Amino acid sequence: MLLRDSLRKRGYDVDAVNSAQQCLEHLRTDPADVVVTDVQMSGMSGIDLCVELRQRYPDLLPLVLTGQGGLDTAIAAIRAGAYDFITKPVKVDALAIAVQRALEHLSLQREVQRLRRDVNKDMPIDGIAGSSPAIRETIEMIRRVADSDATVLVTGESGTGKELVARALHRLSPRANEPFVAVNCAAMPAPLLESELFGHVRGAFTDAKRSRAGLFVQAGAGTIFLDEIGEMPIEMQVKLLRVLQERKVRPVGGDEEVPFEARVVTATNRDLETEVEDKRFREDLFYRINVVAIPVPPLRARAGDILLLAQYFLKRIAGRTNKPVQGISGPAARLLMDYDWPGNVRELENSMERAVALCRLDEITVDDLPAKVQEHQSSKIVITTESPGELITLDEMERRYVRQVLNAVGGNKTHAARILGIDRRSLYRRLEEPRHEQKPAESASANHPRTPTPVPPSHASNGHGASSSPPGSGAATGHSGEAE
């Protein structure tokens, strides 16, 4: 209390607590820049507190109070993450100087980080290339929300690069030097997923021979990326909702909840609004993860980027395999531009890898491309023609028009359905490819032309301690739509 009052008289905003544990609890709701701690305290020691602070709040600077001649203790404190130490009996003037030096160090460190982020904003985002309006809008959204701690939902079809967006959000954020932890929610059953995300204590299940921290805690003050969250079992959705609300995880078999500091980014290739309507995804969880939505457009909605990306992949793959392939021939480039790329950027990358492997010249030719790219028919609608061979059915005309509208709105199925005046279910049905096998009714009719066979209708369906920050500086610590 004496230290708190003395520092307050010198203009610092200071709070005092009675133990290391109280310090950690206090920092969860009241961030600070500096923590002044004794070494010998009941419960957690000051050295252990420094370790915890370094893991949870990497931007926060601890100052340790040690007894005279406690050089070994001081060295241990520095190794544990303390910025400086002050010997007892404590002289308030010396303490105030140490606090001021710590704050000046923090200020300089944050200015360097700010300058780096400003430089990064003017540089391309690794792995996300393109100049089309659709992808530029996605890149702008990434830059706008990177500094935020808001939960982000990345949406888009398979192969569009949703994990690249998540990694870009992490790399451009103040958390860039912290871990980026990714987990595929569709790759494991609910019990294993719970243990993986939240951790477990020793003896929680047969093979739990020792306690293990979950990925939420392992991510520290970094980012945890929950990919394919739309595939998460419904029983896990309930537990995840509570974790996101409380910012604490309870390890499997444990009695105590553990706070976590990581930012949460999620991704899905499903239309979660439809999943909510069909009771396959919890509505409350959807609104919890959908604080900021970043849609990643399909490749067919960014036609101007196809050759740019193809050349990017070509240069990278050729360099890796030491093949002298320099470019793409004109006819091959036209085929790449005309193809719809249902597998998106991932399919384009795979196609270029195949083409480089097969290429025997210094440029990619038509013969080096996959057969489905070579044989693809353009989806452009023929309005007027004198050639019967160019005429198409009404179903095909409708399907192509739906795809054109979808391309025009950057792949946003909800927006496209609104323009077309239909619901999303109807949109999905119209995007399905027609079946070419002969219907039973047609076969029967062919064999017995005078006895028509009725066709059934189709059915659609987280000692002593004092935390200090300069007056008026605000809290600065390591604490920190629709789309498809």
Secondary structure, DSSP 8 states (H G I E B T S, - for coil): -HHHHHHHHTT-EEEEESSHHHHHHHHHHS--SEEEEESS-SSS-HHHHHHHHHHH-TT-EEEEEE-TT-HHHHHHHHHTT-SEEEESS--HHHHHHHHHHHHHHHHHHHHHHHHHHHHHHTS-BTTB---SHHHHHHHHHHHHHTT----EEEE--TTS-HHHHHHHHHHTSTTTTS-EEEEETTSS-HHHHHHHHHEE-TTSSTT--S-EE-HHHHTTTSEEEEETGGGS-HHHHHHHHHHHHHTEE--BT-SS-EE---EEEEEESS-HHHHHHTTSS-HHHHHHH-SEEEE---GGG-GGGHHHHHHHHHHHHHHHHT----EE-HHHHHHHHH---TTHHHHHHHHHHHHHHH--SSEE-GGGS-HHHHT--------S-S-GGG---HHHHHHHHHHHHHHHTTT-HHHHHHHHTS-HHHHHHHHS----S--HHHHHHHH-TTS-------------EEEEE-TT----SS------
